[in-house]
């Protein structure tokens, strides 16, 4: 099967995880190298649409190169839009976006900071949406050079994305239009969710102005799990409802594996997570840490028929401060591909066992546990979950 957007550049054939689901073609990108090859080629070939929405867009090595590609597409008459989040992209020079606008790229900043209305600054747009003609993509990848392969001067972060061609692309377009219209209003935000709820391929673009749909559906599916629940997530301190669901599943014999980063750009999240490892192990959760480089992926698979890839972080603050975007697929072939990807990452990970925990000094152990206790206390007071939590 050819890639969704044409052959990869550079003459190197990346490893593929591809499947057809209900007439829709899906491709899981197990590393960023393959993602950039397909997306960059797709933009060069685009004839009608290039719409990008991302949490982080920085005018660095990647951002400048990608900006040139966007501008060239706009010069050919393609409808090119760039929607970036003002918080995630705060390090970018505004002049860079102004220059793109002058070259024909339609650019919007999502909910920019306004002192007079600072209380309307949230939610942030943490989701990723990319539409190139009849293909669409989402995942954890941002437009910053940390996500570029090392041979291109980047940080070679490990992340996962998914591409789709078929009926669900229309949902990507509708979700994009929704965020595009919301960008400058500072009013209520909304969900866009593929209907019907049991669709084999579904886009969940949720907003904290309602109960987070991605979180709710994951918890509901975990409650029915019989075989496995495997979660790979870069910032994973499961909110209490999710943690209880995972522990209940482990107690009834389900294989529950959590793959965490050994290297991270948010050390405080890792400190809190590691402060809970002992408690998680006592409740039969298997925890691993990915070793080679920074892990930024956000994926999950449950049993043999439910899998998701997207931007959702399994941590309480994300439930109320951010829009998220995940693709949920109910198909054995797709889930098998996720399983193989997860197992591939496990081979490069270390199990958190008694020997791992014994390496902690008493001072480090006390600090990590203190951070976790304080965090959970705030969570119980709903300080982290916010007022919209059910």
C-alpha positions as semicolon CSV with decimal commas, in nm:
position;residue;x (nm);y (nm);z (nm)
1;X;0,000;0,000;0,000
2;X;0,135;0,346;-0,087
3;X;0,154;0,613;0,187
4;X;-0,152;0,832;0,228
5;X;0,020;1,136;0,085
6;X;0,262;0,985;-0,165
7;X;0,602;0,817;-0,135
8;X;0,842;0,929;0,136
9;X;1,127;1,157;0,039
10;X;1,492;1,067;0,072
11;X;1,463;0,718;-0,076
12;X;1,436;0,547;0,264
13;X;1,134;0,327;0,325
14;X;1,027;0,373;0,691
15;X;0,865;0,097;0,892
16;X;0,490;0,092;0,833
17;X;0,185;0,025;1,047
18;X;-0,103;0,049;0,799
19;X;-0,456;-0,089;0,792
20;X;-0,788;-0,042;0,611
21;X;-1,089;0,006;0,838
22;X;-1,443;0,035;0,700
23;X;-1,308;0,158;0,362
24;X;-1,083;0,413;0,536
25;X;-0,706;0,390;0,512
26;X;-0,510;0,448;0,831
27;X;-0,139;0,476;0,889
28;X;0,030;0,492;1,229
29;X;0,360;0,680;1,231
30;X;0,580;0,508;1,488
31;X;0,844;0,780;1,468
32;X;0,863;1,138;1,341
33;X;1,094;1,066;1,048
34;X;0,819;0,890;0,854
35;X;0,564;1,155;0,951
36;X;0,768;1,447;0,821
37;X;0,853;1,261;0,500
38;X;0,486;1,207;0,417
39;X;0,354;1,544;0,532
40;X;0,622;1,749;0,356
41;X;0,567;1,555;0,035
42;X;0,191;1,597;0,073
43;X;0,220;1,975;0,103
44;X;0,436;1,994;-0,210
45;X;0,165;1,799;-0,396
46;X;-0,138;1,975;-0,239
47;X;-0,389;2,124;-0,481
48;X;-0,674;2,253;-0,262
49;X;-0,618;2,247;0,117
50;X;-0,345;2,266;0,378
51;X;-0,492;2,338;0,722
52;X;-0,270;2,308;1,029
53;X;-0,366;2,354;1,394
54;X;-0,101;2,289;1,658
55;X;-0,023;2,371;2,020
56;X;0,340;2,460;1,948
57;X;0,474;2,630;1,638
58;X;0,817;2,791;1,677
59;X;1,017;2,980;1,414
60;X;1,319;2,756;1,453
61;X;1,483;2,521;1,203
62;X;1,164;2,320;1,155
63;X;0,923;2,612;1,175
64;X;1,107;2,817;0,913
65;X;1,141;2,525;0,673
66;X;0,776;2,431;0,714
67;X;0,672;2,794;0,679
68;X;0,845;2,806;0,340
69;X;0,648;2,499;0,232
70;X;0,323;2,659;0,346
71;X;0,402;2,983;0,165
72;X;0,487;2,800;-0,158
73;X;0,157;2,612;-0,140
74;X;-0,031;2,939;-0,084
75;X;0,146;3,090;-0,386
76;X;0,006;2,802;-0,597
77;X;-0,347;2,899;-0,492
78;X;-0,391;2,636;-0,220
79;X;-0,610;2,733;0,078
80;X;-0,340;2,740;0,347
81;X;-0,426;2,807;0,712
82;X;-0,213;2,800;1,026
83;X;-0,373;2,808;1,371
84;X;-0,128;2,814;1,661
85;X;-0,185;2,835;2,035
86;X;-0,064;3,156;2,197
87;X;0,059;2,978;2,511
88;X;0,233;2,685;2,347
89;X;0,390;2,908;2,081
90;X;0,483;3,195;2,313
91;X;0,855;3,167;2,224
92;X;0,788;3,236;1,856
93;X;0,853;3,580;1,710
94;X;0,520;3,740;1,606
95;X;0,700;3,888;1,306
96;X;0,744;3,536;1,169
97;X;0,368;3,480;1,155
98;X;0,316;3,828;1,009
99;X;0,560;3,744;0,730
100;X;0,373;3,420;0,655
101;X;0,048;3,615;0,639
102;X;0,200;3,859;0,391
103;X;0,293;3,560;0,171
104;X;-0,065;3,434;0,152
105;X;-0,087;3,198;0,451
106;X;-0,397;3,263;0,660
107;X;-0,269;3,278;1,019
108;X;-0,457;3,293;1,348
109;X;-0,342;3,284;1,708
110;X;-0,575;3,083;1,931
111;X;-0,716;3,291;2,220
112;X;-0,431;3,542;2,258
113;X;-0,359;3,688;2,600
114;X;-0,566;3,997;2,681
115;X;-0,516;4,158;3,019
116;X;-0,870;4,294;3,028
117;X;-1,015;3,943;2,987
118;X;-0,746;3,723;3,141
119;X;-1,007;3,489;3,294
120;X;-1,109;3,386;2,942
121;X;-0,753;3,276;2,857
122;X;-0,848;2,911;2,903
123;X;-0,898;2,666;2,750
124;X;-0,583;2,638;2,545
125;X;-0,588;2,453;2,213
126;X;-0,367;2,152;2,282
127;X;-0,505;1,943;1,994
128;X;-0,334;1,873;1,662
129;X;-0,525;1,884;1,334
130;X;-0,368;1,870;0,990
131;X;-0,566;1,840;0,667
132;X;-0,387;1,809;0,331
133;X;-0,641;1,770;0,049
134;X;-0,811;1,435;0,121
135;X;-0,574;1,324;0,400
136;X;-0,584;1,416;0,768
137;X;-0,350;1,368;1,063
138;X;-0,339;1,397;1,440
139;X;-0,111;1,286;1,723
140;X;0,135;1,431;1,969
141;X;0,383;1,589;1,725
142;X;0,444;1,965;1,747
143;X;0,610;2,205;1,504
144;X;0,936;2,255;1,690
145;X;1,282;2,120;1,607
146;X;1,281;1,879;1,903
147;X;1,051;1,669;1,685
148;X;1,289;1,664;1,389
149;X;1,515;1,360;1,340
150;X;1,871;1,400;1,465
151;X;2,016;1,382;1,113
152;X;1,815;1,694;1,025
153;X;1,943;1,886;1,326
154;X;1,653;1,808;1,558
155;X;1,611;1,658;1,901
156;X;1,479;1,323;1,773
157;X;1,196;1,305;2,027
158;X;0,991;0,986;2,013
159;X;0,632;1,061;1,919
160;X;0,343;0,892;1,740
161;X;0,087;1,023;1,492
162;X;-0,188;0,874;1,278
163;X;-0,301;0,958;0,926
164;X;-0,640;0,884;0,774
165;X;-0,793;0,893;0,429
166;X;-1,168;0,840;0,401
167;X;-1,496;0,954;0,552
168;X;-1,342;1,073;0,880
169;X;-1,147;1,346;0,700
170;X;-1,474;1,542;0,688
171;X;-1,480;1,537;1,070
172;X;-1,125;1,676;1,073
173;X;-1,241;1,959;0,849
174;X;-1,541;2,034;1,069
175;X;-1,331;2,027;1,386
176;X;-1,077;2,258;1,226
177;X;-1,343;2,506;1,118
178;X;-1,479;2,501;1,472
179;X;-1,141;2,587;1,629
180;X;-1,071;2,842;1,356
181;X;-1,394;3,026;1,438
182;X;-1,330;3,006;1,814
183;X;-0,976;3,139;1,790
184;X;-1,046;3,509;1,844
185;X;-1,379;3,503;2,024
186;X;-1,275;3,412;2,382
187;X;-1,626;3,271;2,417
188;X;-1,736;2,915;2,499
189;X;-1,563;2,634;2,315
190;X;-1,734;2,324;2,175
191;X;-1,680;1,957;2,093
192;X;-1,684;1,796;1,754
193;X;-1,727;1,420;1,773
194;X;-1,781;1,170;1,492
195;X;-2,130;1,024;1,493
196;X;-2,256;0,762;1,560
197;X;-2,070;0,694;1,888
198;X;-1,984;0,338;1,779
199;X;-1,824;0,447;1,449
200;X;-1,528;0,227;1,359
201;X;-1,312;0,536;1,297
202;X;-1,400;0,839;1,509
203;X;-1,245;1,179;1,565
204;X;-1,291;1,314;1,917
205;X;-1,212;1,685;1,928
206;X;-1,322;1,777;2,277
207;X;-1,336;2,090;2,487
208;X;-1,336;2,131;2,866
209;X;-1,657;2,333;2,846
210;X;-1,817;1,988;2,853
211;X;-1,697;1,673;3,028
212;X;-1,389;1,560;2,833
213;X;-1,519;1,310;2,580
214;X;-1,185;1,135;2,527
215;X;-1,140;1,077;2,901
216;X;-1,499;0,962;2,946
217;X;-1,487;0,708;2,664
218;X;-1,151;0,574;2,775
219;X;-1,276;0,517;3,130
220;X;-1,593;0,350;3,001
221;X;-1,395;0,114;2,777
222;X;-1,147;0,033;3,053
223;X;-1,438;-0,070;3,277
224;X;-1,523;-0,342;3,021
225;X;-1,167;-0,455;2,950
226;X;-1,099;-0,828;2,974
227;X;-0,751;-0,884;2,833
228;X;-0,521;-0,580;2,820
229;X;-0,498;-0,207;2,881
230;X;-0,170;-0,067;2,752
231;X;-0,110;0,307;2,774
232;X;0,192;0,498;2,640
233;X;0,169;0,859;2,754
234;X;0,428;1,131;2,801
235;X;0,263;1,307;3,095
236;X;0,076;1,035;3,280
237;X;-0,053;1,092;3,631
238;X;-0,393;0,926;3,580
239;X;-0,681;1,132;3,724
240;X;-0,843;0,947;4,012
241;X;-1,135;0,808;3,808
242;X;-0,894;0,673;3,548
243;X;-0,651;0,540;3,808
244;X;-0,929;0,359;3,994
245;X;-1,055;0,208;3,667
246;X;-0,704;0,085;3,585
247;X;-0,654;-0,066;3,930
248;X;-0,996;-0,233;3,922
249;X;-0,907;-0,385;3,586
250;X;-0,572;-0,511;3,714
251;X;-0,748;-0,665;4,016
252;X;-0,971;-0,870;3,787
253;X;-0,672;-1,003;3,594
254;X;-0,639;-0,757;3,305
255;X;-0,284;-0,683;3,187
256;X;-0,233;-0,314;3,267
257;X;0,091;-0,164;3,137
258;X;0,189;0,203;3,159
259;X;0,482;0,319;2,946
260;X;0,634;0,640;3,082
261;X;0,928;0,860;2,976
262;X;1,268;0,814;3,139
263;X;1,364;1,151;2,984
264;X;1,116;1,438;2,986
265;X;1,082;1,811;2,930
266;X;0,852;1,842;3,236
267;X;1,052;1,711;3,535
268;X;0,783;1,800;3,791
269;X;0,534;1,565;3,621
270;X;0,793;1,288;3,625
271;X;0,863;1,357;3,994
272;X;0,495;1,318;4,080
273;X;0,462;1,007;3,867
274;X;0,765;0,841;4,021
275;X;0,628;0,928;4,364
276;X;0,335;0,697;4,288
277;X;0,523;0,401;4,141
278;X;0,527;0,202;4,464
279;X;0,152;0,243;4,510
280;X;0,085;0,148;4,148
281;X;0,294;-0,167;4,173
282;X;0,107;-0,272;4,487
283;X;-0,215;-0,245;4,287
284;X;-0,074;-0,466;4,008
285;X;0,001;-0,198;3,750
286;X;0,312;-0,271;3,543
287;X;0,518;0,041;3,481
288;X;0,799;0,086;3,228
289;X;1,022;0,381;3,137
290;X;1,129;0,444;2,777
291;X;1,508;0,488;2,764
292;X;1,651;0,608;2,429
293;X;1,525;0,969;2,415
294;X;1,238;1,195;2,519
295;X;0,903;1,013;2,493
296;X;0,614;1,239;2,386
297;X;0,368;0,982;2,247
298;X;0,002;0,959;2,357
299;X;-0,164;0,630;2,265
300;X;-0,365;0,352;2,426
301;X;-0,504;0,012;2,329
302;X;-0,765;-0,194;2,509
303;X;-0,825;-0,564;2,441
304;X;-0,815;-0,642;2,068
305;X;-1,071;-0,394;1,939
306;X;-1,014;-0,041;2,077
307;X;-0,721;0,190;2,015
308;X;-0,651;0,563;2,019
309;X;-0,375;0,801;1,913
310;X;-0,383;1,175;1,972
311;X;-0,288;1,468;2,193
312;X;-0,464;1,367;2,517
313;X;-0,241;1,367;2,825
314;X;-0,357;1,139;3,109
315;X;-0,326;1,408;3,375
316;X;-0,592;1,603;3,563
317;X;-0,512;1,964;3,460
318;X;-0,552;1,869;3,095
319;X;-0,915;1,776;3,159
320;X;-1,017;2,137;3,212
321;X;-0,756;2,365;3,059
322;X;-0,716;2,223;2,709
323;X;-0,894;2,122;2,393
324;X;-0,769;1,781;2,280
325;X;-0,785;1,575;1,962
326;X;-0,775;1,194;1,942
327;X;-0,860;0,941;1,676
328;X;-1,038;0,637;1,823
329;X;-1,050;0,321;1,614
330;X;-1,250;0,008;1,694
331;X;-1,083;-0,248;1,471
332;X;-0,868;-0,554;1,537
333;X;-0,616;-0,474;1,264
334;X;-0,554;-0,122;1,390
335;X;-0,523;-0,239;1,750
336;X;-0,280;-0,513;1,645
337;X;-0,063;-0,247;1,480
338;X;-0,069;-0,042;1,802
339;X;0,019;-0,357;1,997
340;X;0,324;-0,420;1,780
341;X;0,431;-0,056;1,812
342;X;0,388;-0,070;2,192
343;X;0,585;-0,396;2,216
344;X;0,857;-0,244;2,000
345;X;0,886;0,045;2,245
346;X;0,888;-0,195;2,540
347;X;1,206;-0,354;2,406
348;X;1,372;-0,015;2,458
349;X;1,226;0,038;2,804
350;X;1,309;-0,058;3,161
351;X;1,061;-0,225;3,396
352;X;1,007;-0,038;3,720
353;X;1,055;-0,324;3,964
354;X;1,189;-0,365;4,318
355;X;1,547;-0,327;4,195
356;X;1,460;-0,005;4,013
357;X;1,292;0,139;4,323
358;X;1,586;0,035;4,542
359;X;1,811;0,272;4,345
360;X;1,622;0,572;4,486
361;X;1,797;0,749;4,771
362;X;1,586;0,825;5,077
363;X;1,599;1,198;5,001
364;X;1,476;1,148;4,643
365;X;1,208;0,905;4,755
366;X;1,076;1,146;5,020
367;X;1,071;1,438;4,775
368;X;0,889;1,240;4,508
369;X;0,633;1,108;4,751
370;X;0,576;1,456;4,897
371;X;0,515;1,597;4,549
372;X;0,269;1,316;4,470
373;X;0,077;1,362;4,797
374;X;0,045;1,738;4,743
375;X;-0,068;1,684;4,385
376;X;-0,334;1,429;4,482
377;X;-0,453;1,658;4,760
378;X;-0,508;1,938;4,511
379;X;-0,682;1,695;4,279
380;X;-0,921;1,583;4,554
381;X;-1,008;1,947;4,617
382;X;-1,083;1,981;4,243
383;X;-0,817;2,251;4,218
384;X;-0,664;2,063;3,927
385;X;-0,984;1,933;3,770
386;X;-1,164;2,265;3,767
387;X;-1,531;2,353;3,817
388;X;-1,668;2,164;3,517
389;X;-1,585;1,820;3,645
390;X;-1,893;1,602;3,697
